[in-house]
Amino acid sequence: MQATADTTIFTSKVRVNSVNLHYHRAGRGRAVLVFLHGSVSTGLLDFAPQLQSQLMCDHFDMIAVDLRGCGESRPPEKDFSGDFYRSDADDVARLMDSLKIHRYSIAGWCYGGTVALILAAMRPDAVEALMIWGVMAYLERKTVDKFVAIESLSAWNEEILSRVTAYYPLDVMQRLWSAWVRGVTRLADERGEDIYQGSLAMVKCPTLLMHGSRDPLITVHHAEIIKANVRGPTAYREFLGGRHQIHRDVCDDFNGKVVEFFEAHVKESA
């Protein structure tokens, strides 16, 4: 019988760009897979179903980062000023440099998917593959307006709100979420629709795009545009009935698709 890795989750912090970046780490696979969370979430809040999965632990050495200003990577609290996507991408790149990990893949959801695409463009020598879902291809005004419409946490799904406020006090969560909504609205006003500023054409690694067919925030059109504009080989998987958080809603199926993609597009070319 093949030995299996345990699913113990370790935590640590590394000083990066004047911030102590916190991360969770699990798995004993040879391939490193970095998870990047949604806008104001945390690595563990979003990706516990992956970090605790025996399948994922058998295949990957997983690192789930709390991005600057989120989770345990506070202080400072995130204010979404400047080019925050690119700043987060640089933080993650420098974290991996500090850990002396020179080749890795990235799994990014929503906000984290945008950071992942920018990082893959910044560090093509380091990023082996991308797995992204729920990600904007451009700052579509009607998508930004959807975020504005749910700026008040009173408009959130009760199940999701109860999960995030089990970690963040309600007032902190409201402050962080409002900062995100204002930040992405400002970017849309300043840049128009161009969120990536040429980065998509610089992504040359294999990319898996995933989409929940019932995602209420991001339409499949965004995945199609990203697929058409990145330069590396791509694959697309749709989860019928899946919503925005497919990594949690259908986690077993999701985890299986990630492993399947990695085995087909990364491991065989290594």
N, C-alpha and C positions, 0 to 999 in steps of 0.2 A: 504494500500500500504506500502510495506517495505521501511523504510527510507534508503537513500543512503548516502554514505560518500562523502564529497566534494573532489575535486582533487587539493587542494592547495598544493604547493610544498614549504617546508621550507628548510632553509640551516643553517648549523652550522659547527663549527670546534672543535676538541678535540685534546689535546696534547698527542701524543702517540710515544714512542720510539724516543724522541727528534725531532719529526716532528708534525706540526699542520695538522692533517688529516681532510679534508673537506668532507662533505657529504650532499646530498639532501635527504629529507624525505617526504613521502606522503602516504596517506591512513589511514584509521581508523579500519582496520581489526585487529583481535586479534593475528593472526599469523605474526611473523616478517620474512620478506624475504629480504635478503641482495643481492644487485646486484654488480657484479664485472666486470669491463669493459675490453675492449681489451687493448693491450700493452701500447699505449701512448695516449689513448683517455681519456674521463672523464665520470663520472657517468651520467650526464645529456645529453651529446652528444650521448651516446649509448642508454640510456634507457628512454628518454622522452616519447616514445610511451607506455611504461609501467607505468611510474609515472603519466601520464595524463589520463590513462584508468579508466573509472568508474568501470568496472568489477574488475580490479586489486585493486583499492582503496577500494572497498567493501569487498574484501577478505583478504587483507594484510596491514600490517604496513611496508612500503617499505623504505629501506635505500640504496641509491646508492652512493657508496664510490668513491672519487677520490683517487686512490692509490698514495703512496709516490712518489713525484717527478712529478706528473701529475696534470693537471687541476689547481684547487685552492689549492692543497696540495703541493705547491711550495712557497718559496724555501725549500729544494734544488731541483735542476733539476735532474731528474732520469738519472743515468749513467749505469744501468744494470751491475753492478759489483758484484762479489761474487755470492752467491746463492740467486738471487733476487726473485725467486718464493717463497722460504721459508720465506724470510724476509717480503714479502708482506702478506703472510698468517699470520705470527706472528703479524704484524701491525693490521690486521683486527680483529684477536682474541682479542687483547688488546683494540681495539676500542670498541668492544662489551662488554668487561669487564667494561670499563669506563662508558658505557651507562647503566650498570647494567642489561643487557639483557643476560640471561643465556641459553635460548633455541631459536634457529633460523634456518631457512633454507637459502640456498644460491643458487642464479642463476648466473652462470658464463659463459661468452662468450669468446672463443678463449683463450688468455692469462689468462683472469679472470677465465676460467673454470679449468685451471691447478692449479691456486692458490686455487680455491674452493676445488678441490680434496685433495690437501695437507692439507688444513685447516680441512677438515672433518676427515682426518687421525690423525691430531694433537689433535683435540678436539671432539672425538666421543661422549662425554657426552653433548656437546652443539649443534652440528649440527644435526637437525632433518631430513633433506632431501636435496638432490642436484638436480638441474636442469642445465644441461650443454650442450653446443653445439659449434660446430666449434673448437673442442679441440684436441690437439695432444695427442696420447697415448704414443708416444715415439719420440725421436728426429731423425726422418727419414731424411736421408741426402737429398733426392730429395725434401722433403717439405721445409727443411732449404734453399735449393737452390732456391725455389720459392720466398722466402722472399728476398734473395740476389738479385734476378732478378728485384725486384720492390723496391730496396733501394732508387733509385732516385724517388722523388715524381712526376717527369714527366711521369713515367710509370703508375701512378694511374688512376683509373676511375675518370672522371671529377666531377661527382656528389658527390662522397665520398670526394674527395679532397676539393671541395668547401665548404662542410659542416664542415670539421675539421678546415680548414683555416679561417672560419668565427670566430672561437674561438682562435686558435693558429696563430700567425704570421707565414708566410711561412718559414722563416729561422729557427724559433724555432721548428716548426713541423719537418722540415728536420733533424735538429740536434737530436731531440728525437728519430725519426724513425731510423736514422742511428745507434744511440746508441743501440737500441733494436736489430737491425739486427746483429750488431757486438757481442752483448751479447749472443744471442741465438746460433750464430756460434761458439763462444768460448765454450759454454757449450757442444755443439755437439762434439767439438774437445777434450774436457777434459773427458767427460763421455761416449762418444759413444752414444748409443741410449737411455740410461737409464735416463729419465727425472725425474722420481718419486722416485727412490731409495727405493723401497719397500713400498711406501705409498699406492698404489692401494689396496693391500691386507688388509690394515687396515681400509678401508672405509666400514662401516657396515650399514650405513643409506640407506633408499630407494633412488634410483638414477634414474632420467629421463634423457636419452640421446636423443638428437634431432639432426637432420641432414638435410641440404638442398641438394636435389638430384643433384643440379648443382653447388655445392660449388667448386670453382676453386682452392682452397688452401688445404683443408683438405678432404681426401676421407672418405667414410663410413667405411673403414677398421679400422680407428682409433676408431670410436665409438664401433665397434664390439670387439676390443681388450679390451677397458675399461670395457665394459659390461661383458666380460668373466673373468676379473681379480678382480673387486670389489666384496666384500663379502655380501653386502646387497641385498635386492630385487631390481630388475631393470625393467625398461620399455623403449621401443624405439619408437620414432615417426619420420617418414620421411616426409618432406614437399616437395612434387613433384614440381619441377621447382624452388624451393628455392635455394638461393645462400648462401654466407657466413654469411650474416647479416639477418637471418630469423626473428629475433626479430623486425626488422624494415620493411623488405620487405613484410612480411605477418603477421603483428603484431596482428591483431584480432584473427586469427587462432592460432598463437603462444600463446597469452595470454590465450585463452580458453584451450589449452592443458596443460599449467602450472596449472591453477586452477583445471582442471579435475584430474590431477595427484595428486595434494595436497589433494584434497577431498578424493580420493580413497586410498592413501598410507600413509597419515600422520594424517589427521583429524580423520579417523575411528579408528586409533590405539592409539589416544591420551586419 
